[in-house]
Amino acid sequence: MSTRALIFDPFAGISGDMTVAALLDLGLEEAWLRDFVAALELGDIEVRIERVSRRGISCPHVTFVAPPEQAHRHLRHLLEIVNGSPATERARAWACAAFERIAVAEAAVHGTTVERVHFHEVGALDSILDVLCAMAGFDALGFDTFYTRPVAVGSGWIEIEHGRYPVPAPATARILEGLPLTGFDLEGECTTPTGAAIVATLAEGRLPGPGLVAGRTGFGAGTRDPGDRPNCLRLIACAVATVEADTLILIQADVDDLAPEYVAPVLEALLTGGALDAVALPSAMKKGRPGLRIEALAHPGQLESVIEALFDHSPTIGVRHWPVSRPALARAEETIVWRGQTIRRKRVILPGGGTRTKPEYEDVIQAARALGLPAWRVRLALGEEDATN
């Protein structure tokens, strides 16, 4: 099984509108975005979506055009908008956490309380839409886990409501605490407070690691088009390989009066009776007699049929069984053609993110017979070919 994960790659920074645009490039439908904004009932808001080029990268650019307003909002006003939205509970929680993160940073910078923080740029409708639409978009695409690569912050100075400040702005720097940073040589403000709050809230500084399998990539354009970089945000959808544990039943019996040549039919009968696996192991029994321990692994629903097969096809007069946990790697079956022979093989995803394949034994034997080759050479050749793929 795998879960949906996403990697933020803010190599040129991150803002709210860049995030929404990258989600569109990742598969979020434009109609969904327009319908979501309309359902918020925040006024006559136009959603402008255009395809642009940022240093050769074609990607969407999103602008929310809201009517002029004089509203100056506090945190409670933003939370009321979020909690009154049609977003899911999870998306609302993400959006509220992002705005609260901004409020905490602003309060620390300006020496006031979270309740008294006066939102200026972040409190405007377009900024509110950036955060809320981004969080709802992540939820709509089904992402569960988030990671981030280093966040580019930029350099220089920026004019904001409180005056002229160095990049990154003081509140943005506070929001980014605990996240890896880069891009100190890039000109201008690369990461905005809303962008910083989105990536900090979702990724919390987690770096991509083993077990991630890359999927679709989406780019979202920023408004500026500087000459020193493609001004866009990259989002990388991933699957996270996980190991599931099944609850199975282990059935066991000891025998000391089964001739070795009749062991194979017993194991075959257990598999026919529904066992997932069956083995015979040498053991030393009471009075020092050599014997065999026969074990079978089965789903709970096959317990009775496997026990019946064990009684019918072996001389045992008693069995024991108990539940066991079996972690198993995610797997898939695929078919290849090798030297004209059809070979089925299983491919599994390892916890470290790599893969491993194994050809089906019967297909290896059949191919060996058809080609007049030793079976072990066929198996070796298939292994070498897989290593080069």
VEXLOVEX-89083 format. One record per residue (C-alpha): residue in one letter; y, z, x negated. Coordinates in Angstrom, 1 decimal, decimal comma. Layout:
   r       py       pz       px
   A        Y        Z        X
...
END
This chain:
   r       py       pz       px
   M      0,0      0,0      0,0
   S      3,6     -0,6     -1,1
   T      6,9      0,7      0,0
   R     10,2     -1,3      0,1
   A     12,5     -0,4     -2,8
   L     15,8     -1,8     -4,0
   I     17,5     -1,9     -7,4
   F     21,2     -1,9     -7,6
   D     22,4     -4,0    -10,6
   P     26,2     -3,5    -10,8
   F     26,6     -5,5    -14,0
   A     30,1     -6,4    -12,9
   G     30,7     -3,3    -10,7
   I     30,2     -2,5     -7,1
   S     32,3     -2,3     -4,0
   G     31,5     -2,0     -0,3
   D     32,2     -5,7      0,6
   M     30,1     -6,8     -2,4
   T     27,2     -4,7     -1,1
   V     27,4     -6,1      2,4
   A     27,6     -9,7      1,0
   A     24,6     -9,1     -1,3
   L     22,6     -7,9      1,7
   L     23,3    -11,1      3,5
   D     22,0    -13,0      0,5
   L     19,0    -10,8      0,5
   G     18,1    -11,8      4,0
   L     20,3     -9,8      6,4
   E     21,2    -12,2      9,2
   E     24,9    -13,0      9,8
   A     24,4    -12,7     13,5
   W     23,1     -9,2     13,0
   L     26,2     -8,2     11,1
   R     28,6     -9,7     13,6
   D     26,8     -8,0     16,5
   F     26,7     -4,7     14,7
   V     30,5     -4,8     14,0
   A     31,2     -5,8     17,7
   A     29,0     -2,9     19,0
   L     31,1     -0,4     17,0
   E     34,0     -1,1     19,4
   L     36,7     -0,4     16,8
   G     39,0     -3,1     18,0
   D     39,3     -6,8     17,5
   I     37,7     -7,2     14,1
   E     37,0    -10,6     12,6
   V     34,0    -10,9     10,3
   R     34,7    -13,7      7,7
   I     31,7    -14,9      5,7
   E     32,0    -17,7      3,2
   R     29,9    -19,1      0,4
   V     31,7    -18,9     -3,0
   S     30,9    -19,4     -6,6
   R     31,4    -16,7     -9,2
   R     31,0    -18,3    -12,7
   G     28,3    -20,6    -11,4
   I     26,5    -18,1     -9,1
   S     26,6    -19,1     -5,5
   C     26,8    -16,1     -3,2
   P     28,4    -14,9      0,1
   H     31,8    -13,2      0,2
   V     32,5    -11,0      3,2
   T     35,9     -9,9      4,6
   F     36,5     -7,6      7,6
   V     39,9     -8,5      9,1
   A     41,1     -5,6     11,2
   P     44,4     -5,4     13,2
   P     47,2     -3,4     11,5
   E     47,0      0,3     12,0
   Q     48,9      3,4     11,1
   A     45,9      5,8     11,3
   H     45,5      8,3      8,5
   R     42,0      9,7      8,8
   H     40,3     12,9      7,6
   L     36,6     13,3      7,0
   R     35,9     14,5     10,6
   H     37,4     11,2     11,9
   L     35,1      9,1      9,7
   L     32,1     11,1     10,7
   E     32,9     10,8     14,4
   I     33,0      7,0     13,9
   V     29,6      7,0     12,1
   N     27,9      9,3     14,5
   G     29,2      7,3     17,5
   S     27,9      4,0     16,0
   P     24,7      2,2     17,1
   A     23,2      2,6     13,7
   T     19,8      4,4     13,3
   E     19,7      8,1     12,5
   R     18,7      7,3      8,9
   A     21,6      4,9      8,4
   R     24,1      7,3     10,0
   A     22,9     10,1      7,6
   W     23,3      7,8      4,6
   A     26,9      6,8      5,7
   C     27,9     10,4      6,5
   A     26,6     11,5      3,0
   A     28,6      8,7      1,4
   F     31,8      9,7      3,0
   E     31,2     13,4      2,3
   R     30,6     12,5     -1,3
   I     34,0     10,8     -1,4
   A     35,7     13,7      0,3
   V     34,2     16,2     -2,2
   A     35,4     14,1     -5,1
   E     38,9     13,7     -3,6
   A     39,1     17,4     -2,9
   A     38,2     18,3     -6,5
   V     40,7     15,8     -8,0
   H     43,6     16,9     -5,8
   G     42,8     20,6     -5,7
   T     42,3     20,9     -1,9
   T     39,5     21,4      0,5
   V     37,1     18,8      1,9
   E     38,6     19,4      5,4
   R     42,1     18,7      4,3
   V     41,4     15,6      2,2
   H     43,5     12,8      3,5
   F     41,8      9,4      3,3
   H     44,0      6,5      2,5
   E     42,3      3,3      1,3
   V     38,9      4,7      2,2
   G     40,0      5,6      5,6
   A     41,1      2,1      6,6
   L     38,8      0,3      9,0
   D     37,7     -2,3      6,5
   S     36,5      0,4      4,1
   I     34,7      2,3      6,9
   L     33,0     -1,0      7,9
   D     31,9     -1,6      4,3
   V     30,1      1,7      4,1
   L     28,6      1,8      7,6
   C     27,5     -1,9      7,6
   A     26,0     -1,5      4,1
   M     24,0      1,6      5,1
   A     22,9      0,0      8,4
   G     22,0     -3,2      6,5
   F     19,8     -1,3      4,0
   D     18,0      0,3      6,9
   A     17,6     -2,9      8,9
   L     15,9     -4,6      5,9
   G     13,5     -1,6      5,6
   F     14,3     -0,2      2,2
   D     13,0      3,3      1,5
   T     13,6      3,9     -2,2
   F     16,6      3,1     -4,3
   Y     17,3      2,7     -8,1
   T     20,2      1,7    -10,1
   R     20,9      0,0    -13,4
   P     24,1      1,0    -15,3
   V     27,3      0,7    -13,2
   A     30,2     -1,3    -14,7
   V     33,5      0,6    -14,3
   G     36,1     -1,7    -16,0
   S     39,2     -0,8    -17,8
   G     43,0     -0,8    -17,5
   W     45,2      0,7    -14,8
   I     45,2      0,6    -11,0
   E     47,9      1,2     -8,4
   I     46,7      3,4     -5,5
   E     48,3      5,5     -2,8
   H     48,9      8,4     -5,2
   G     50,4      6,2     -8,0
   R     49,2      4,5    -11,1
   Y     45,8      5,7    -12,5
   P     43,4      4,7    -15,3
   V     40,2      2,9    -14,4
   P     37,9      4,2    -13,1
   A     40,2      6,1    -10,7
   P     39,7      9,9    -10,8
   A     37,8     10,1     -7,6
   T     35,6      7,2     -8,5
   A     34,7      8,8    -11,8
   R     33,8     12,0     -9,9
   I     31,5     10,1     -7,5
   L     29,8      8,4    -10,4
   E     28,8     11,7    -12,1
   G     25,2     11,6    -13,1
   L     24,9      7,8    -13,0
   P     24,5      5,5    -16,0
   L     27,8      3,6    -16,8
   T     28,6      0,4    -18,6
   G     31,3     -2,3    -18,6
   F     34,1     -0,3    -20,2
   D     35,4     -3,5    -21,8
   L     35,7     -5,4    -18,6
   E     39,2     -6,0    -17,3
   G     40,4     -4,4    -14,1
   E     38,7     -2,1    -11,6
   C     35,1     -3,1    -11,3
   T     33,8     -0,2     -9,1
   T     35,6      1,1     -6,1
   P     35,2      4,5     -4,4
   T     33,2      3,1     -1,5
   G     30,9      1,1     -3,9
   A     30,4      4,2     -6,1
   A     29,6      6,3     -3,0
   I     27,0      3,8     -1,7
   V     25,1      3,6     -5,0
   A     25,4      7,3     -5,8
   T     24,2      8,4     -2,4
   L     21,2      6,1     -2,2
   A     20,1      5,8     -5,9
   E     21,3      9,3     -7,1
   G     21,1      8,0    -10,7
   R     17,4      7,0    -10,6
   L     16,6      4,3    -13,1
   P     14,0      1,6    -12,4
   G     10,7      2,5    -13,9
   P      7,0      1,6    -13,9
   G      5,3      0,5    -10,7
   L      8,0     -1,8     -9,4
   V      7,1     -5,4     -8,5
   A     10,2     -7,7     -8,2
   G     10,8     -9,6     -5,0
   R     13,8    -11,4     -3,6
   T     17,2    -11,2     -5,3
   G     20,6    -11,2     -3,5
   F     24,1    -11,6     -4,9
   G     27,4    -10,5     -3,3
   A     30,8    -11,8     -4,4
   G     33,8     -9,7     -5,1
   T     37,2    -10,9     -4,1
   R     38,5    -11,6     -7,7
   D     37,1    -14,4     -9,9
   P     37,9    -13,3    -13,5
   G     37,0    -15,6    -16,4
   D     35,0    -13,0    -18,4
   R     32,1    -12,4    -15,9
   P     30,5    -13,4    -12,7
   N     32,2    -11,0    -10,4
   C     29,3    -10,2     -8,1
   L     26,8     -7,5     -7,4
   R     23,1     -8,1     -7,7
   L     20,5     -6,4     -5,5
   I     16,8     -6,8     -6,3
   A     14,2     -6,1     -3,6
   C     11,0     -4,6     -5,0
   A      7,7     -3,3     -3,9
   V      6,5      0,1     -5,2
   A      2,8      0,1     -5,9
   T      1,3      3,3     -4,6
   V     -2,2      4,8     -4,7
   E     -3,6      5,6     -1,4
   A     -6,4      8,2     -1,0
   D     -9,1      7,6      1,6
   T    -11,2     10,5      3,0
   L    -14,8      9,5      2,7
   I    -18,2     11,2      2,9
   L    -20,4     11,7     -0,1
   I    -24,1     11,8      0,8
   Q    -26,6     13,1     -1,8
   A    -30,3     13,7     -2,1
   D    -32,6     14,6     -5,0
   V    -36,1     13,0     -5,3
   D    -38,9     13,5     -7,9
   D    -41,6     11,3     -6,3
   L    -39,9      7,8     -6,2
   A    -41,3      5,2     -8,5
   P    -38,5      3,5    -10,6
   E    -39,4      0,0     -9,3
   Y    -38,6      1,2     -5,7
   V    -35,1      2,6     -6,4
   A    -33,4     -0,8     -5,9
   P    -34,7     -1,2     -2,3
   V    -33,4      2,3     -1,4
   L    -29,9      1,5     -2,7
   E    -29,9     -1,8     -0,9
   A    -30,9     -0,1      2,4
   L    -28,1      2,4      2,0
   L    -25,6     -0,4      1,6
   T    -27,0     -2,3      4,6
   G    -26,7      1,0      6,5
   G    -23,0      1,1      6,0
   A    -22,5      2,8      2,6
   L    -19,5      1,6      0,6
   D    -21,4      2,3     -2,7
   A    -24,7      3,7     -3,7
   V    -26,1      4,9     -7,1
   A    -29,1      6,5     -8,6
   L    -28,7      9,0    -11,4
   P    -31,3     10,6    -13,6
   S    -31,6     14,3    -13,2
   A    -33,7     17,3    -14,4
   M    -35,1     19,1    -11,3
   K    -36,8     22,4    -10,8
   K    -39,9     23,2    -12,9
   G    -38,5     20,7    -15,5
   R    -39,6     17,6    -13,6
   P    -37,6     14,4    -14,2
   G    -36,1     13,0    -11,0
   L    -33,3     11,0     -9,4
   R    -30,2     12,0     -7,6
   I    -29,3      9,3     -5,0
   E    -25,7      9,2     -3,9
   A    -23,9      7,1     -1,3
   L    -20,3      6,9     -0,3
   A    -19,4      6,1      3,3
   H    -16,7      6,3      5,9
   P    -17,2      9,2      8,3
   G    -18,2      6,9     11,1
   Q    -21,1      5,6      9,0
   L    -22,5      9,0      8,1
   E    -25,4      9,0     10,6
   S    -26,5      5,5      9,8
   V    -26,5      6,1      6,1
   I    -28,4      9,3      6,4
   E    -31,0      7,5      8,6
   A    -31,4      4,8      6,0
   L    -31,9      7,4      3,3
   F    -34,6      9,2      5,3
   D    -36,3      5,9      6,2
   H    -36,3      4,2      2,7
   S    -36,8      7,2      0,4
   P    -39,2     10,1      0,2
   T    -36,5     12,7      0,5
   I    -36,9     15,4      3,2
   G    -33,3     16,6      3,1
   V    -29,7     15,5      2,3
   R    -26,4     17,1      1,8
   H    -22,9     15,7      2,4
   W    -19,3     16,6      2,2
   P    -15,8     15,0      2,5
   V    -14,2     13,6     -0,7
   S    -10,9     12,0     -1,4
   R    -10,9      8,5     -3,0
   P     -7,5      7,3     -4,4
   A     -7,6      3,5     -4,5
   L     -5,3      0,9     -6,0
   A     -3,6     -1,7     -3,8
   R     -5,7     -4,8     -4,0
   A     -5,9     -8,4     -2,8
   E     -8,6    -11,1     -3,0
   E     -7,7    -14,5     -4,4
   T     -9,6    -17,7     -5,1
   I     -9,3    -19,9     -8,2
   V    -11,1    -23,1     -9,3
   W    -12,5    -22,9    -12,8
   R    -14,2    -26,0    -14,3
   G    -14,8    -27,2    -10,8
   Q    -16,3    -23,9     -9,6
   T    -14,8    -21,8     -6,9
   I    -14,4    -18,2     -8,1
   R    -13,3    -15,3     -6,0
   R    -11,6    -12,4     -7,7
   K     -9,9     -9,1     -6,9
   R     -6,4     -8,4     -8,2
   V     -5,1     -4,8     -8,2
   I     -1,6     -3,4     -9,0
   L     -1,8     -0,7    -11,6
   P      0,4      2,5    -11,3
   G      2,4      1,2    -14,3
   G      3,4     -2,0    -12,5
   G      0,9     -4,3    -14,3
   T     -2,0     -6,1    -12,7
   R     -5,7     -6,5    -13,4
   T     -8,2     -9,0    -12,1
   K    -12,0     -9,0    -11,8
   P    -14,1    -12,0    -10,8
   E    -16,9    -11,6     -8,2
   Y    -20,3    -11,2     -9,8
   E    -22,1    -13,6     -7,5
   D    -19,5    -16,3     -8,1
   V    -19,8    -15,8    -11,9
   I    -23,6    -16,2    -11,7
   Q    -23,4    -19,2     -9,5
   A    -20,9    -20,9    -11,8
   A    -23,0    -20,1    -14,8
   R    -26,0    -21,7    -13,2
   A    -24,1    -24,8    -12,1
   L    -22,6    -25,3    -15,6
   G    -25,7    -24,4    -17,5
   L    -23,9    -21,5    -19,3
   P    -24,8    -17,9    -20,0
   A    -23,2    -15,7    -17,4
   W    -21,6    -13,4    -20,0
   R    -19,8    -16,4    -21,5
   V    -18,4    -17,4    -18,1
   R    -17,2    -13,9    -17,5
   L    -15,6    -13,8    -20,9
   A    -13,9    -17,1    -20,4
   L    -12,5    -16,1    -17,0
   G    -11,1    -12,9    -18,6
   E     -9,4    -14,8    -21,4
   E     -7,9    -17,3    -18,9
   D     -6,5    -14,5    -16,8
   A     -4,9    -13,0    -19,8
   T     -2,9    -16,2    -20,4
   N     -1,7    -16,5    -16,8
END
